[in-house]
Each structure stands twice: as structure tokens, then as C-alpha cells.
Amino acid sequence: MTARRLSARRLSAGRLAVALAAVALATGGPGVAGCTPGPRTGAPASSAGAAPDATGSPVPRGFDCGTAIESLAAPPDDYLVVDGDVAVPARLSPVDAADQGGDDPRARWFAKFGLIVRAGATAQLAVGPQWTDRAAVEWGSGDSPSATVRVPACPARDPARPWQVYAGGMWAAEPSCVPLVITAGTTEATVLVGLNRRCS
């Protein structure tokens, strides 16, 4: 399958805004449809005992390479690939979000979708700077939602299937179009995630 890719040169002319869709893929790839967030503990967990970074660097707190739920040969066709290393859903319909309640005002509505990262690549995913008090992200751990997730260079579980799927998704105070800033390699892309909203 062929996934759409963004180049650093194309993005230098302007940041990308795409309305995200799909909570999960019904048939797009094994394991992606079953993505669910980890248990909410209310406090960040230690990364001690987490699978090691492929480069030997310390694993960012809260991200465990061992939490990959599936390995794929390539991202599904309806995923947008940033700099050849990170893939997120790219359909134009809203992502279903459910009211989870809770005490964190940033994390009331949750939209789940799998984050797909190439083994050995590092990445950062963060809510837009104007949204840190209204939205959060969570992948690769059972930690509390946060404004930023840093993905270390995780080793491949299966060299023939180098793309790793991590369960999680995005949180928001209310249904809205939330900017997700993805940094991979030299590329930075901003993708609008529509939680129960269609983003233009």
C-alpha cells in the first residue's frame, strides 16, 4: 500500500492543515482498529523497565517502546505520513470523541486513533501552543494525558514490518478542531484533528 508523504521542502512554504478522521480503521490494517488508551492512573508513570531506545539514549518519561500493539509493513493508505517516519489518520470526516468525564479540564472528550511510527525514528507530537490548557495527547503509555508526547527511536519487533502501532489518541475540553503539531526529522506539520467536528 502507498501512503501519502509530506516533504520538508513542501512544508517550508506553509504549514499543512488537514482535517483528521477515523477513530480507528475497520479494515485498514491489523491491530489498528483495536487501539484503546492505557489505564488512567492520574499520575505519570516512571519509564524504568521500559524497552530501550534503539540508539541507547534514555527513553523519554512516560513512553514505553514495548507498548506497541502491532507491527505493519507500511501504514494504511488512509494515513498521512510525515517525513517518512510518522503516520496519523488523514480522512476528512470528524474523529468520533466520547465524553469521559474526569477532573482534568483538558481531558474530558477522548478520540482514539493509532499512532504509527517507523522503527528507529524519533518524533514529537504536541497540541498547538494556544491549546495546552484545552487539549492533550496520549500514546505509548498509561500515563496521564499531556501537552506533548516524545517518541524515542524504538527498535523493530519485526524487521519485515518496521512500522509500529501505538494505542492512544487525543483529548480536549470539548468537541473542537484541535491542532496536532508533528515533528519528524526536519519536518514539522500541523494537522487539525476534528473531535466530533468537521474542520475546514
WOCORMO-V43083 format. One record per pair of residues at least 24 apart in sequence whose C-alpha atoms are under 8 Angstrom apart, sorted by the first residue. I is the first residue (numbers start at 1). J is the second residue. D is the distance in whole Angstrom. If there is no record, write none. Layout:
BEGIN
I & J & D
I & J & D
END
This chain:
BEGIN
1 & 74 & 7
1 & 75 & 8
1 & 76 & 7
1 & 77 & 6
2 & 74 & 8
2 & 75 & 8
2 & 76 & 8
2 & 77 & 6
3 & 74 & 8
3 & 75 & 6
3 & 76 & 7
3 & 77 & 5
3 & 78 & 7
3 & 79 & 6
3 & 80 & 6
3 & 81 & 6
4 & 77 & 7
4 & 79 & 7
4 & 80 & 5
4 & 81 & 6
5 & 80 & 6
5 & 81 & 5
5 & 82 & 6
5 & 83 & 7
5 & 84 & 6
6 & 81 & 7
6 & 82 & 5
6 & 83 & 6
6 & 84 & 8
7 & 82 & 7
7 & 83 & 6
7 & 187 & 7
8 & 83 & 7
8 & 186 & 6
8 & 187 & 5
8 & 188 & 8
11 & 187 & 7
11 & 188 & 7
11 & 189 & 7
15 & 188 & 8
15 & 189 & 6
15 & 190 & 6
16 & 189 & 6
16 & 190 & 5
16 & 191 & 6
17 & 189 & 8
17 & 190 & 6
17 & 191 & 5
17 & 192 & 6
18 & 90 & 7
18 & 92 & 7
18 & 190 & 8
18 & 191 & 5
18 & 192 & 5
18 & 193 & 8
18 & 199 & 8
19 & 90 & 7
19 & 91 & 7
19 & 92 & 5
19 & 93 & 7
19 & 94 & 7
19 & 191 & 7
19 & 192 & 5
19 & 193 & 6
19 & 194 & 6
19 & 198 & 7
19 & 199 & 5
19 & 200 & 7
20 & 89 & 6
20 & 90 & 5
20 & 91 & 5
20 & 92 & 6
20 & 93 & 7
20 & 94 & 7
20 & 95 & 7
20 & 191 & 7
20 & 192 & 6
20 & 193 & 5
20 & 194 & 6
21 & 89 & 6
21 & 90 & 6
21 & 91 & 5
21 & 92 & 5
21 & 93 & 5
21 & 94 & 5
21 & 95 & 4
21 & 96 & 8
21 & 193 & 7
21 & 194 & 7
22 & 89 & 7
22 & 91 & 7
22 & 93 & 7
22 & 94 & 7
22 & 95 & 5
22 & 96 & 7
22 & 113 & 7
23 & 95 & 5
23 & 96 & 6
23 & 97 & 8
23 & 111 & 6
23 & 112 & 5
23 & 113 & 5
24 & 112 & 7
24 & 113 & 5
24 & 114 & 7
28 & 76 & 6
28 & 77 & 8
28 & 78 & 8
29 & 72 & 8
29 & 75 & 8
29 & 76 & 6
30 & 70 & 7
30 & 72 & 8
31 & 69 & 7
31 & 70 & 5
31 & 165 & 8
32 & 70 & 7
32 & 113 & 8
32 & 114 & 6
32 & 165 & 7
33 & 114 & 8
35 & 69 & 8
35 & 112 & 7
35 & 113 & 6
35 & 114 & 6
35 & 166 & 7
35 & 167 & 5
35 & 168 & 7
36 & 112 & 7
36 & 113 & 8
36 & 167 & 5
36 & 168 & 6
37 & 112 & 7
37 & 138 & 8
37 & 139 & 7
37 & 142 & 7
37 & 167 & 6
37 & 168 & 4
37 & 169 & 7
38 & 141 & 6
38 & 142 & 4
38 & 143 & 8
38 & 167 & 8
38 & 168 & 7
39 & 142 & 5
39 & 143 & 8
40 & 142 & 6
40 & 143 & 6
40 & 144 & 6
41 & 142 & 7
41 & 143 & 6
41 & 144 & 7
42 & 143 & 7
42 & 144 & 5
43 & 143 & 6
43 & 144 & 6
44 & 142 & 8
44 & 143 & 5
44 & 144 & 6
45 & 142 & 7
45 & 143 & 6
51 & 154 & 8
52 & 154 & 7
52 & 155 & 8
53 & 152 & 6
53 & 153 & 5
53 & 154 & 5
53 & 155 & 7
54 & 120 & 6
54 & 153 & 5
54 & 154 & 5
54 & 155 & 5
55 & 120 & 8
55 & 153 & 7
59 & 152 & 6
60 & 150 & 6
60 & 151 & 7
60 & 152 & 7
62 & 140 & 8
62 & 141 & 6
62 & 142 & 8
62 & 143 & 6
63 & 139 & 7
63 & 140 & 5
63 & 141 & 5
63 & 149 & 8
63 & 150 & 7
63 & 151 & 7
63 & 152 & 8
64 & 140 & 6
64 & 141 & 6
65 & 140 & 7
65 & 152 & 8
65 & 154 & 5
65 & 155 & 8
67 & 140 & 6
67 & 141 & 7
67 & 166 & 7
67 & 167 & 8
68 & 140 & 7
68 & 164 & 6
68 & 165 & 5
68 & 166 & 5
68 & 167 & 7
69 & 164 & 8
69 & 165 & 6
69 & 166 & 6
69 & 167 & 7
70 & 164 & 6
70 & 165 & 5
70 & 166 & 8
71 & 157 & 7
71 & 158 & 7
71 & 161 & 5
71 & 162 & 6
71 & 163 & 5
71 & 164 & 5
71 & 165 & 6
72 & 161 & 5
72 & 162 & 6
72 & 163 & 5
72 & 164 & 6
72 & 165 & 8
73 & 160 & 6
73 & 161 & 4
73 & 162 & 6
73 & 163 & 6
74 & 161 & 7
74 & 162 & 8
74 & 163 & 6
75 & 116 & 7
75 & 163 & 7
82 & 182 & 8
82 & 184 & 7
82 & 187 & 7
82 & 189 & 7
83 & 184 & 6
83 & 185 & 7
83 & 186 & 8
83 & 187 & 6
84 & 118 & 8
85 & 117 & 6
85 & 118 & 5
85 & 121 & 6
85 & 123 & 8
85 & 184 & 7
85 & 185 & 8
86 & 115 & 8
86 & 116 & 6
86 & 117 & 5
86 & 118 & 6
86 & 123 & 7
86 & 184 & 7
87 & 115 & 6
87 & 116 & 5
87 & 117 & 6
88 & 113 & 8
88 & 114 & 7
88 & 115 & 6
88 & 116 & 7
89 & 113 & 8
92 & 198 & 7
92 & 199 & 8
93 & 194 & 8
93 & 198 & 6
94 & 193 & 8
94 & 194 & 5
94 & 195 & 6
94 & 196 & 5
94 & 197 & 5
94 & 198 & 5
94 & 199 & 8
95 & 193 & 7
95 & 194 & 6
95 & 195 & 5
95 & 196 & 6
95 & 197 & 7
96 & 195 & 6
96 & 196 & 5
97 & 175 & 7
97 & 195 & 5
97 & 196 & 6
105 & 133 & 8
105 & 134 & 7
105 & 172 & 8
105 & 173 & 5
106 & 132 & 8
106 & 133 & 6
106 & 134 & 4
106 & 135 & 5
106 & 136 & 6
106 & 171 & 7
106 & 172 & 5
106 & 173 & 5
107 & 134 & 8
107 & 135 & 6
107 & 136 & 7
107 & 145 & 7
107 & 171 & 5
107 & 172 & 5
107 & 173 & 6
108 & 171 & 7
108 & 172 & 6
108 & 173 & 5
108 & 174 & 7
109 & 171 & 5
109 & 172 & 5
109 & 173 & 6
109 & 174 & 6
109 & 175 & 7
110 & 169 & 7
110 & 170 & 6
110 & 171 & 5
110 & 172 & 7
110 & 195 & 8
111 & 169 & 6
111 & 170 & 5
111 & 171 & 6
111 & 195 & 6
112 & 167 & 8
112 & 168 & 6
112 & 169 & 4
112 & 170 & 6
113 & 167 & 7
113 & 168 & 6
113 & 169 & 5
114 & 165 & 6
114 & 166 & 6
114 & 167 & 5
114 & 168 & 6
114 & 169 & 7
115 & 139 & 7
115 & 165 & 6
115 & 166 & 5
115 & 167 & 7
115 & 168 & 7
115 & 169 & 8
116 & 163 & 6
116 & 164 & 5
116 & 165 & 5
116 & 166 & 6
117 & 163 & 6
117 & 164 & 5
117 & 165 & 7
118 & 162 & 6
118 & 163 & 4
118 & 164 & 6
119 & 153 & 6
119 & 154 & 5
119 & 155 & 5
119 & 156 & 5
119 & 162 & 5
119 & 163 & 6
119 & 164 & 7
120 & 152 & 8
120 & 153 & 4
120 & 154 & 5
120 & 155 & 6
120 & 156 & 7
121 & 152 & 7
121 & 153 & 5
121 & 154 & 7
121 & 184 & 8
122 & 150 & 8
122 & 151 & 5
122 & 152 & 5
122 & 153 & 5
122 & 154 & 8
122 & 184 & 7
122 & 185 & 7
123 & 150 & 6
123 & 151 & 5
123 & 152 & 7
123 & 182 & 7
123 & 183 & 6
123 & 184 & 5
123 & 185 & 7
124 & 148 & 7
124 & 149 & 6
124 & 150 & 4
124 & 151 & 6
124 & 181 & 8
124 & 182 & 6
124 & 183 & 5
124 & 184 & 7
125 & 149 & 5
125 & 150 & 7
125 & 180 & 7
125 & 181 & 6
125 & 182 & 5
125 & 183 & 6
126 & 180 & 6
126 & 181 & 5
126 & 182 & 7
127 & 178 & 7
127 & 179 & 6
127 & 180 & 5
127 & 181 & 6
128 & 178 & 7
128 & 179 & 5
128 & 180 & 6
128 & 181 & 6
131 & 178 & 7
131 & 179 & 8
134 & 172 & 6
134 & 173 & 5
135 & 170 & 7
135 & 171 & 5
135 & 172 & 4
135 & 173 & 6
135 & 178 & 7
136 & 170 & 6
136 & 171 & 5
136 & 172 & 6
137 & 168 & 8
137 & 169 & 6
137 & 170 & 5
137 & 171 & 6
138 & 168 & 5
138 & 169 & 6
138 & 170 & 6
138 & 171 & 8
139 & 166 & 6
139 & 167 & 6
139 & 168 & 4
139 & 169 & 6
140 & 166 & 5
140 & 167 & 6
140 & 168 & 7
145 & 171 & 7
END
